[in-house]
Amino acid sequence: MAQDAAAKAPSSVVADADPDALIDAPLMHAGVYRDLRRRFLTGQIMPDASLSTRGLAQQLGVSQTPVREALSRLAAEGAVQIRSKRRIGIPPMTPDRFEDLLRCRLLLEPESALLALPHFDSPRLRRLREIDARIDASLRSGDVSAYMEGNFAFHFTIYGAHSRSTLNQLIETLWLQFGPFMRVVYGRFGTAQLVDQHRVALDAIAANDADALRRAIASDIADGMGLIGRSNWTA
């Protein structure tokens, strides 16, 4: 009888556990990863930031375990380097790394935009114009964070019109790696001297002009990455 009771104990413990707690743990871990990933994509984390699992956990109001797991995933995507629990940083932007990122973006992003073009409808184009208007407002006010959020939304509203999810995941991995640097150079130099390639892209989409759209996206990438190239981050 004692053996029977012991055998039943583990199942009774599971039965008495809060099912919401069992479900929420993986959801929470996924949420922490998405939150941190978004911060890298939109440049909310600076290149010279000193990161730690404890500090990030305190910011997010969670334990260190989901933060540690999220950082491991981000390290696999090239967004961070983990030297120890207390030494986590952004990989340096060397000339070779910069050239790799630029070439990959020029290969993948214009292609994603072209794949999206046949799927653009009036609501998506209207949404893209609204995003562009918010970007313009952020530039006028000098709100770099809002600009970075808007720039990400603009590009991925275009790319998201098609269903090639693997292609867009690869593009996001590239954005993870240059987002922190782009945030800094936009803050330093702004975009006042650059052609508004977003407006050119909008006109190309409205005219269903694939060649013009490809050129606009490629030029936008070259302009933005050129700001990084002209800064001291690639020294």
C-alpha positions as CSV (number, residue, x, y, z in Angstrom):
1,M,0.0,0.0,0.0
2,A,2.9,2.4,0.9
3,Q,4.5,1.6,-2.5
4,D,1.2,2.4,-4.2
5,A,0.9,5.7,-2.4
6,A,4.4,6.6,-3.4
7,A,3.8,5.8,-7.0
8,K,0.8,8.0,-7.1
9,A,2.5,11.0,-5.4
10,P,4.0,12.5,-8.5
11,S,0.8,12.5,-10.5
12,S,-1.1,14.0,-7.6
13,V,1.5,16.8,-7.4
14,V,1.0,17.6,-11.1
15,A,-2.8,17.4,-10.6
16,D,-2.7,19.9,-7.8
17,A,-0.4,22.3,-9.7
18,D,-1.9,25.5,-11.2
19,P,-2.4,24.6,-14.9
20,D,-2.0,28.3,-15.8
21,A,1.4,28.4,-14.2
22,L,2.4,25.3,-16.3
23,I,1.2,27.0,-19.4
24,D,2.5,30.5,-18.6
25,A,6.2,29.5,-18.1
26,P,7.0,28.8,-21.8
27,L,4.9,31.8,-22.8
28,M,6.8,34.1,-20.5
29,H,10.1,32.8,-21.8
30,A,9.0,33.4,-25.4
31,G,7.8,36.9,-24.4
32,V,11.1,37.8,-22.9
33,Y,12.9,36.7,-26.1
34,R,10.5,38.7,-28.2
35,D,10.9,41.8,-26.0
36,L,14.7,41.7,-26.1
37,R,14.8,40.9,-29.8
38,R,12.6,43.9,-30.5
39,R,15.0,46.1,-28.5
40,F,17.9,45.0,-30.8
41,L,15.9,45.3,-34.0
42,T,14.9,48.9,-33.2
43,G,18.2,50.0,-31.7
44,Q,17.0,50.4,-28.1
45,I,20.2,48.8,-27.0
46,M,23.4,50.7,-27.7
47,P,26.6,49.1,-29.1
48,D,28.6,50.0,-26.0
49,A,25.9,48.9,-23.6
50,S,27.1,46.7,-20.7
51,L,24.5,44.0,-20.4
52,S,23.9,41.4,-17.7
53,T,21.2,38.8,-17.0
54,R,20.5,40.4,-13.7
55,G,20.1,43.9,-15.0
56,L,17.9,42.9,-17.9
57,A,15.8,40.7,-15.6
58,Q,15.2,43.6,-13.3
59,Q,14.2,45.8,-16.2
60,L,11.7,43.2,-17.5
61,G,10.4,42.2,-14.0
62,V,11.3,38.5,-14.5
63,S,13.7,36.0,-13.1
64,Q,17.2,35.6,-14.7
65,T,16.4,32.2,-16.3
66,P,14.2,33.4,-19.2
67,V,16.6,36.3,-19.8
68,R,19.6,33.9,-19.9
69,E,17.7,31.7,-22.4
70,A,16.8,34.7,-24.6
71,L,20.3,35.9,-24.6
72,S,21.6,32.5,-25.7
73,R,19.2,32.6,-28.6
74,L,20.3,36.1,-29.5
75,A,23.9,35.1,-29.3
76,A,23.2,32.3,-31.8
77,E,21.7,35.0,-34.1
78,G,24.8,37.1,-33.9
79,A,23.2,39.9,-31.8
80,V,25.3,39.5,-28.7
81,Q,28.5,38.0,-27.4
82,I,28.3,36.2,-24.1
83,R,31.7,36.0,-22.3
84,S,30.3,35.4,-18.8
85,K,27.2,36.0,-16.8
86,R,28.4,39.6,-16.2
87,R,30.1,40.2,-19.5
88,I,27.6,40.4,-22.3
89,G,28.0,42.8,-25.1
90,I,27.4,43.7,-28.7
91,P,29.8,42.2,-31.2
92,P,32.1,44.9,-32.6
93,M,31.3,46.3,-36.1
94,T,34.5,45.5,-38.0
95,P,34.9,46.5,-41.7
96,D,34.5,42.9,-42.7
97,R,31.3,42.4,-40.7
98,F,29.9,45.7,-42.0
99,E,30.6,44.6,-45.6
100,D,29.0,41.2,-45.0
101,L,25.8,42.8,-43.5
102,L,25.6,45.3,-46.3
103,R,25.9,42.7,-49.1
104,C,23.4,40.4,-47.4
105,R,20.9,43.2,-47.0
106,L,21.3,44.2,-50.6
107,L,20.7,40.6,-51.7
108,L,17.7,39.8,-49.5
109,E,15.7,43.0,-48.9
110,P,15.0,44.2,-52.5
111,E,14.0,40.6,-53.3
112,S,11.6,40.5,-50.4
113,A,10.1,43.8,-51.5
114,L,9.6,42.5,-55.1
115,L,7.9,39.4,-53.8
116,A,5.6,41.6,-51.7
117,L,4.6,43.9,-54.5
118,P,1.9,41.7,-56.2
119,H,0.2,41.3,-52.8
120,F,-0.1,44.9,-51.9
121,D,-3.6,46.2,-51.5
122,S,-5.1,49.6,-50.7
123,P,-5.3,49.0,-46.9
124,R,-1.6,47.9,-46.7
125,L,-0.5,50.9,-48.8
126,R,-2.6,53.2,-46.7
127,R,-1.0,51.7,-43.5
128,L,2.5,52.2,-45.1
129,R,1.7,55.8,-45.8
130,E,0.6,56.3,-42.2
131,I,3.8,54.8,-40.9
132,D,5.8,57.1,-43.2
133,A,4.0,60.1,-41.9
134,R,4.9,59.1,-38.3
135,I,8.5,58.7,-39.4
136,D,8.5,62.2,-40.8
137,A,7.0,63.5,-37.6
138,S,9.7,61.8,-35.6
139,L,12.4,63.4,-37.7
140,R,10.9,66.8,-37.3
141,S,10.8,66.4,-33.5
142,G,14.2,64.7,-33.3
143,D,12.7,61.6,-31.7
144,V,15.3,59.0,-32.7
145,S,13.6,56.1,-30.9
146,A,10.3,56.8,-32.7
147,Y,12.2,57.0,-36.0
148,M,13.9,53.6,-35.4
149,E,10.5,52.0,-34.5
150,G,8.9,53.6,-37.6
151,N,11.8,52.6,-39.9
152,F,11.5,49.0,-38.8
153,A,7.7,49.0,-39.2
154,F,8.0,50.6,-42.7
155,H,10.3,47.9,-44.0
156,F,8.6,44.9,-42.5
157,T,5.1,46.1,-43.5
158,I,6.4,45.9,-47.0
159,Y,8.2,42.5,-46.6
160,G,5.3,41.1,-44.6
161,A,2.9,41.3,-47.6
162,H,4.3,38.0,-48.9
163,S,4.3,34.6,-47.2
164,R,8.0,33.7,-47.5
165,S,8.6,33.7,-43.7
166,T,12.1,32.1,-44.0
167,L,13.3,35.0,-46.1
168,N,12.0,37.6,-43.7
169,Q,13.5,35.7,-40.7
170,L,16.9,35.9,-42.3
171,I,16.4,39.7,-42.9
172,E,15.4,40.1,-39.2
173,T,18.6,38.4,-38.2
174,L,20.6,41.0,-40.2
175,W,18.7,43.8,-38.5
176,L,19.5,42.4,-35.1
177,Q,23.2,42.8,-35.8
178,F,23.2,46.4,-37.1
179,G,20.2,47.9,-35.2
180,P,22.2,49.1,-32.2
181,F,24.8,50.9,-34.5
182,M,22.1,52.4,-36.7
183,R,20.4,53.9,-33.6
184,V,23.7,55.7,-32.7
185,V,24.5,57.1,-36.1
186,Y,20.9,58.4,-36.7
187,G,21.2,60.2,-33.4
188,R,24.5,61.7,-34.5
189,F,24.0,62.6,-38.1
190,G,20.2,62.4,-38.7
191,T,18.8,61.8,-42.2
192,A,18.4,65.4,-43.5
193,Q,21.0,65.0,-46.2
194,L,19.5,61.8,-47.5
195,V,17.0,61.3,-50.3
196,D,13.6,60.2,-48.9
197,Q,13.7,56.6,-50.3
198,H,10.7,55.7,-48.4
199,R,8.7,58.2,-50.4
200,V,10.2,56.8,-53.6
201,A,9.3,53.2,-52.5
202,L,5.7,54.3,-51.8
203,D,5.4,55.8,-55.2
204,A,6.8,52.7,-56.8
205,I,4.3,50.5,-54.9
206,A,1.4,52.7,-55.9
207,A,2.6,52.5,-59.6
208,N,3.3,48.8,-59.4
209,D,6.8,49.5,-60.6
210,A,9.1,46.6,-59.6
211,D,12.3,48.1,-60.9
212,A,11.7,51.4,-59.1
213,L,10.9,49.6,-55.9
214,R,14.0,47.5,-56.1
215,R,16.1,50.6,-56.6
216,A,14.4,52.5,-53.7
217,I,15.0,49.7,-51.2
218,A,18.6,49.2,-52.3
219,S,19.3,52.9,-52.1
220,D,17.6,53.1,-48.7
221,I,19.9,50.3,-47.4
222,A,23.0,51.9,-48.9
223,D,22.2,55.3,-47.5
224,G,21.5,54.0,-44.0
225,M,24.4,51.6,-43.9
226,G,26.6,54.4,-45.3
227,L,26.0,56.3,-42.1
228,I,27.5,53.4,-40.2
229,G,30.4,53.2,-42.6
230,R,31.2,56.9,-42.2
231,S,31.2,56.6,-38.4
232,N,33.9,55.3,-36.2
233,W,32.1,52.1,-35.5
234,T,33.8,50.3,-38.3
235,A,37.3,51.3,-37.2
